[in-house]
Amino acid sequence: MSKERIEHDSLGEVAVPADAYYGVQARRAMDNFHISGIPMSHYPRLIDALAYVKMAAAEANSSLGMLDEDKARAIARACEEILSGKLHDQFVVDVMQGGAGTSANMNANEVICNRALELMGFAKGEYDRLHPLNDVNMSQSTNDVYPSALNIALILDIRELIDAMDVLRKALKRKGEEFSDVLKMGRTQLQDAVPMTLGQEFSAWSVMIGEDMQRLDEAQLLVHEINMGATAIGTGLNSHPDYARTVTEKLVKYTTLQLVSSPDLVEATQDTGVYVQLSGVLKRAAVKLSKICNDLRLLSSGPRCGLNEINLPPMQPGSSIMPGKVNPVIPEVVNQVAFMVIGHDVTVTMASEAGQLELNVMEPVIGFSLFQSMNMLRRACLTLADKCVSGITANRERCRELVENSIGLVTALNPYIGYEKSAEIAKEAMRTGGSVYQIVLEKGYLSREELDDILRPENMVKPRYVHRR
């Protein structure tokens, strides 16, 4: 038996492996695009989304009398197999590709067509029986298939990212509750400010993550608008008048997502603003996440010559030359993820700006960047929660010591002893290196009982009416 079959397109003939489900155009794309080294199969949700689109299109065309029922049924069955996880290895085209996603669309058309041919009792490549363009791609263009599939895949990824962020949010919230009685110095501009609790610090980070989850949820709503039925530029050429409405209804049924057809398909086919919006929210989340990791690294710095207010769980030896050194490797890797996401946002911005007239041909790199950002952020959140936050412990005595020795403590004493005495104590503490706590006691401005009452966490970290002497 021959190990190859010959297929042809408008450019001529190409040999394709006999057992391959992809065809001539995917084969050309494999030869043309050795760019990222990452095939479409690396993103199963995109493949599933393409299968949903092709299945919905076949059923819509059949119900409108455009496609033979037997062909539509075979196409749908092939798509169902893909959705069950089969044939994903046949999506071989590099995710980085020219042509606005045409190679990705044709890869899907060919795989679905050849599997449907087998289900109909024919051999791969017998396109006179069922054709990848005339039948599988009926009433479609890459210009509505690819962005619609991209949106479906992005929605599913966004939901998974939100779930991962919630794991981190809850981990930080639990630490906030655990450390609610740990008094420490708050800092502004890396200088002593006023007392707070370690619990407030962790709780604030939890709220920050929660806010970004809300922004992602809002961005997700915008991604539900699709342009199926637009065909080439939004005019709907070569499709039935009721096709756009019908195919959208079928997609809603199959995906269970609340997808809606764009009110202006010409606008929707060229406008990639939704991706800029989503990318911006991902960047926002990355910036916040990186800030939290910066703080974790600072608070755990030491152990002898840094702040040393918290202990991060030791994950691995930190040096090939310094024995006993343990580095904050989990926050460090999350920082690096954030830098990548910020870079991807620049890529999405430039790619969106590069759109011309009725189409933006840069959607493959937009999709690639968004998938990369969300996948890395998801893993980063889960890793940070599991391998760092959940194992953090507080150095309670160290935190208390820093409060009592901090010049910033005088700010908390100001309502009790007045500004002049507070300034006097601050100057003496700076000059002598003495403890604010001890100087106050030595000068008799407050008794130990009064000072300890002021320094109780519940009295230090929230508004409190003070009756001046």
C-alpha positions in Angstrom: 0.0 0.0 0.0 1.1 3.5 -0.8 2.3 5.5 2.2 1.1 8.7 0.6 -1.9 10.1 -1.3 -1.8 13.0 -3.7 -4.0 15.9 -3.2 -4.3 19.1 -5.1 -5.3 22.7 -4.6 -5.2 25.8 -6.8 -1.4 25.8 -6.6 -0.9 22.3 -7.7 -0.4 18.8 -6.3 1.1 17.9 -2.9 1.8 14.5 -1.4 0.1 13.9 2.0 0.8 10.9 4.3 -1.8 8.2 3.5 -3.0 7.9 7.1 -3.2 11.6 7.7 -6.6 13.3 8.2 -5.3 16.7 7.3 -4.9 17.5 3.6 -3.1 19.6 1.0 -3.5 23.0 2.6 -2.5 22.0 6.1 0.5 20.2 4.5 1.5 23.5 2.8 1.1 25.4 6.0 3.3 22.9 7.9 6.1 23.6 5.3 5.6 27.3 5.4 5.2 28.1 9.1 8.1 26.8 11.2 7.8 29.7 13.6 6.8 28.9 17.2 7.2 25.2 17.0 3.8 25.0 18.8 1.0 23.2 16.7 -2.7 24.0 17.1 -3.0 20.7 19.0 -1.3 22.4 22.0 -4.6 24.4 22.5 -7.3 21.8 22.7 -10.0 24.4 23.4 -9.3 26.1 20.1 -9.7 22.7 18.3 -12.9 22.0 20.2 -14.2 25.5 19.3 -13.5 24.9 15.6 -15.4 21.6 15.9 -18.4 23.4 17.5 -18.4 25.9 14.7 -18.2 23.3 11.9 -20.9 21.2 13.5 -23.2 24.2 14.0 -22.6 25.3 10.4 -23.4 21.9 9.0 -26.7 21.7 10.9 -27.6 25.2 10.0 -27.0 24.6 6.3 -28.9 21.4 6.4 -31.9 22.9 8.2 -31.9 25.7 5.6 -31.9 23.2 2.7 -28.3 24.1 1.6 -26.5 20.9 2.6 -27.5 17.2 2.1 -28.6 15.7 5.4 -26.3 12.7 5.1 -23.3 14.9 4.6 -24.4 17.1 7.5 -24.8 14.1 9.8 -21.3 12.7 8.9 -19.7 16.1 9.5 -21.5 16.4 12.9 -20.3 12.9 13.9 -16.7 13.7 12.9 -17.0 16.9 15.0 -18.4 14.9 18.0 -15.3 12.7 17.8 -13.0 15.7 17.9 -14.9 17.0 20.9 -14.4 13.7 22.6 -10.6 14.2 22.3 -10.0 12.2 19.1 -7.9 13.5 16.1 -6.4 16.4 18.0 -3.0 15.2 16.8 -4.1 15.9 13.3 -4.2 19.7 13.9 -0.6 20.2 12.9 -0.4 23.8 11.7 1.8 26.2 13.7 -0.3 28.6 15.8 1.8 31.4 14.3 0.7 31.7 10.7 0.0 34.2 8.0 -3.3 34.4 6.3 -5.6 35.5 9.1 -6.1 32.0 10.3 -6.9 30.4 6.9 -4.4 27.6 7.6 -6.1 26.8 10.9 -9.5 26.8 9.3 -8.4 24.6 6.4 -6.7 22.2 8.9 -10.1 21.8 10.6 -12.0 21.5 7.3 -9.7 18.8 6.0 -9.6 16.7 9.2 -13.4 16.9 9.6 -13.9 16.1 6.0 -11.6 13.1 5.9 -13.0 11.6 9.1 -16.6 12.2 7.8 -15.7 10.5 4.5 -14.6 7.4 6.5 -17.9 7.5 8.5 -19.7 7.5 5.2 -17.8 4.5 4.0 -15.3 6.2 1.7 -11.6 6.7 1.7 -9.7 9.8 2.8 -9.2 12.2 0.0 -12.4 11.2 -2.0 -13.5 14.8 -2.1 -15.9 14.2 -4.9 -18.1 12.5 -2.2 -17.6 15.2 0.5 -15.5 18.3 0.0 -13.6 20.3 2.7 -14.5 23.6 1.1 -17.8 23.0 -0.7 -19.4 21.1 2.1 -17.5 21.4 5.5 -16.8 25.1 4.9 -20.2 25.9 3.3 -21.5 29.4 4.1 -18.3 30.2 5.9 -15.0 32.1 5.6 -12.0 32.0 7.7 -12.9 35.5 8.6 -15.9 34.5 10.6 -14.9 30.9 11.6 -11.6 31.8 13.1 -12.6 34.7 15.3 -15.8 33.0 16.4 -13.9 29.9 17.4 -11.2 32.0 19.1 -13.9 33.7 21.2 -15.4 30.4 22.3 -12.0 29.1 23.3 -11.2 32.3 25.1 -14.4 32.2 27.1 -13.6 28.7 28.4 -10.0 29.8 29.2 -11.2 32.9 31.0 -13.5 30.8 33.2 -10.7 28.5 34.1 -8.4 31.4 34.9 -11.1 33.0 37.2 -11.3 29.7 39.0 -7.6 29.5 39.5 -7.5 33.1 40.8 -10.2 32.3 43.2 -8.0 29.5 44.7 -5.3 32.1 45.3 -7.8 34.7 46.6 -9.1 32.2 49.2 -5.6 31.2 50.2 -4.7 34.8 50.9 -7.9 35.3 52.7 -7.2 32.4 55.0 -3.8 33.8 55.8 -5.4 37.1 56.5 -7.6 35.4 59.1 -4.7 33.4 60.5 -2.5 36.5 61.0 -5.3 38.8 62.2 -3.6 39.2 65.6 0.0 39.7 64.4 0.9 43.4 64.9 3.5 44.8 62.5 4.7 48.0 61.0 3.1 49.2 57.8 5.4 50.9 55.3 5.1 53.6 52.7 8.0 54.4 50.3 9.9 51.6 52.1 9.9 53.7 55.3 8.2 53.0 58.6 4.6 54.3 58.5 2.0 53.2 61.1 1.1 49.9 62.7 -1.2 47.4 61.1 -1.7 43.6 61.3 -0.1 41.1 59.0 -3.7 39.8 58.5 -4.7 43.2 57.0 -1.8 43.0 54.6 -2.8 39.5 53.4 -6.5 40.4 53.3 -5.8 43.4 51.1 -4.0 41.2 48.6 -7.0 38.9 48.6 -9.3 41.8 47.8 -6.9 42.9 45.0 -7.2 39.4 43.4 -11.0 39.5 43.8 -11.3 42.8 42.0 -9.4 41.5 39.0 -11.6 38.4 38.9 -14.6 40.8 38.6 -12.9 42.7 35.8 -12.2 39.4 34.0 -15.8 38.4 34.3 -16.9 41.7 32.8 -14.4 41.3 29.9 -15.8 37.8 29.3 -19.2 39.2 28.6 -17.8 41.1 25.6 -16.2 38.0 24.1 -19.7 36.4 23.8 -20.3 38.5 20.6 -19.4 36.5 17.5 -19.5 37.2 13.7 -20.7 33.9 12.3 -22.5 34.5 9.0 -20.2 37.4 8.1 -18.3 35.3 5.6 -15.5 37.3 3.9 -16.0 40.9 5.1 -19.4 40.9 6.9 -21.8 41.1 4.0 -22.8 37.5 4.3 -22.0 36.7 0.7 -22.5 33.0 -0.3 -24.7 32.3 2.7 -28.5 31.9 3.2 -30.3 35.0 4.5 -31.2 33.2 7.7 -27.8 31.5 8.1 -26.2 34.0 10.6 -29.2 33.7 13.0 -29.5 30.0 12.6 -25.8 29.1 13.0 -25.6 31.3 16.1 -28.6 29.5 17.6 -27.0 26.1 16.9 -23.7 27.3 18.5 -25.6 28.4 21.6 -27.2 24.9 21.8 -23.9 23.0 21.4 -21.7 25.1 23.5 -24.3 26.2 26.1 -22.7 29.6 26.0 -24.8 32.7 25.7 -23.3 33.7 22.3 -24.9 36.5 20.4 -24.5 37.6 16.8 -22.9 41.0 16.3 -25.5 43.7 15.2 -23.1 44.8 12.5 -21.1 42.0 10.9 -18.9 44.3 8.8 -17.8 46.1 12.0 -17.3 42.8 13.9 -15.1 41.3 11.1 -12.5 44.1 11.3 -12.7 45.2 14.9 -10.5 43.4 17.4 -11.1 45.8 20.2 -12.5 43.1 22.5 -9.1 41.4 22.4 -7.3 44.6 23.4 -9.8 44.9 26.3 -9.3 41.4 27.5 -5.5 41.7 27.2 -5.6 44.9 29.2 -7.4 43.1 32.0 -4.9 40.2 31.9 -2.1 42.8 32.2 -3.9 44.4 35.1 -4.1 41.1 36.9 -0.5 40.3 36.1 0.7 43.7 37.5 -1.2 43.1 40.7 0.1 39.6 41.0 3.6 40.7 40.5 3.2 43.5 43.1 2.0 40.9 45.7 5.1 38.7 44.9 7.4 41.7 45.3 5.9 42.2 48.7 6.3 38.5 49.7 9.9 38.7 48.7 10.5 41.8 50.8 8.6 40.6 53.8 10.5 37.3 53.8 13.9 38.9 53.1 16.7 37.8 55.4 16.7 35.6 57.4 19.2 37.7 59.4 19.7 40.9 57.4 16.3 41.6 56.0 12.7 42.3 57.2 12.1 38.6 58.1 8.5 39.2 59.1 7.2 36.1 57.3 8.7 32.7 56.3 8.0 31.3 52.8 8.0 27.5 52.6 11.5 26.4 51.5 11.0 24.8 48.0 14.6 24.0 47.0 18.2 24.9 47.7 19.0 28.4 46.5 22.6 28.5 45.6 25.4 26.4 44.0 28.0 28.3 46.1 26.3 29.6 49.3 25.4 26.6 51.6 22.0 26.8 53.3 20.7 29.6 51.1 17.0 29.3 50.2 15.5 31.6 47.6 11.8 32.8 47.2 11.6 30.9 43.9 7.8 30.7 43.7 7.2 34.5 43.8 10.2 34.9 41.5 8.7 32.7 38.8 5.3 34.4 39.2 7.0 37.8 38.7 8.5 36.4 35.4 5.0 35.2 34.3 3.7 38.8 34.9 6.5 40.2 32.7 5.5 37.8 29.9 1.9 38.8 30.1 2.8 42.5 30.0 4.8 41.7 26.8 1.9 39.8 25.3 -0.3 42.8 25.9 2.0 44.9 23.8 1.8 42.3 21.1 -2.0 42.2 21.2 -2.1 46.0 21.0 0.2 46.2 18.0 -1.5 43.3 16.2 -4.9 44.9 16.7 -3.6 48.3 15.5 -2.3 46.6 12.4 -5.7 45.8 11.0 -6.4 47.2 7.6 -9.8 48.0 6.0 -12.3 45.1 6.3 -10.1 42.5 8.1 -7.4 42.2 10.7 -5.0 39.5 9.5 -3.1 39.4 12.7 -5.6 37.4 14.7 -3.4 34.3 15.0 -0.8 36.1 17.1 -3.6 37.8 19.0 -5.0 34.4 19.9 -1.6 32.9 20.6 -0.7 35.8 23.0 -4.0 35.6 24.8 -3.9 31.8 25.2 -0.3 32.1 26.5 -1.1 34.8 28.9 -4.2 33.0 30.4 -2.5 29.6 30.6 0.6 31.0 32.4 -1.5 33.2 34.7 -3.7 30.2 35.6 -0.7 28.1 36.4 1.0 30.9 38.3 -2.0 31.5 40.5 -2.3 27.8 41.4 1.4 27.5 42.0 1.6 30.5 44.2 -1.4 29.4 46.3 -0.2 25.8 46.7 3.6 26.1 46.9 3.9 29.4 48.7 0.9 31.2 50.3 -0.6 28.1 52.0 2.7 27.4 53.7 3.6 30.9 54.9 4.2 31.4 58.6 4.6 34.6 60.6 7.5 35.6 62.7 5.3 37.1 65.4 8.1 38.2 67.8 10.0 39.8 65.0 7.0 41.7 63.8 6.3 42.9 67.4 9.9 43.9 67.9 9.9 46.0 64.8 6.8 47.8 65.9 8.2 48.6 69.3 11.5 49.8 67.9 10.0 51.7 65.0 10.1 55.5 64.9 6.7 55.2 63.2 5.2 54.1 66.5 5.1 57.7 67.6 2.3 58.4 65.1 0.1 56.0 66.9 1.0 57.7 70.2 0.4 61.2 69.0 -3.4 61.2 70.0 -2.4 60.2 73.5 0.6 62.4 74.3 0.5 65.1 71.7 2.6 66.1 68.7 5.3 67.9 70.6 6.1 65.0 72.9 5.8 62.5 70.1 8.3 64.5 68.0 10.7 64.7 71.1 10.5 60.9 71.5 11.1 60.3 67.8 14.2 62.5 67.8 15.6 60.8 70.9 15.0 57.4 69.5 16.8 58.4 66.3 19.7 59.9 68.2 20.2 57.1 70.7 18.9 54.1 68.8 16.6 53.4 71.7 13.1 51.9 71.6 10.2 54.3 71.4 8.4 51.9 73.7 11.1 52.2 76.4 11.6 55.9 76.0 7.9 56.6 76.6 8.0 54.5 79.7 11.2 56.1 81.0 9.8 59.6 80.5 6.6 58.6 82.3 4.4 59.8 79.5 2.4 56.6 79.6 2.3 53.6 81.9 3.1 50.1 80.7 -0.6 49.2 81.0 -1.6 52.2 78.9 1.1 51.6 76.3 0.2 47.9 76.0 -3.4 48.8 75.6 -2.6 51.2 72.8 -0.5 48.6 71.1 -3.1 45.9 71.2 -3.8 45.0 67.6 -7.5 45.6 67.8 -6.8 49.2 69.0 -4.0 50.0 66.6 -5.5 49.0 63.2 -8.8 50.8 63.1 -10.3 54.2 63.9 -10.6 54.7 67.7 -12.0 57.7 69.7 -9.2 59.1 72.0 -9.9 61.5 74.8 -6.8 63.6 75.1 -5.4 64.4 78.5 
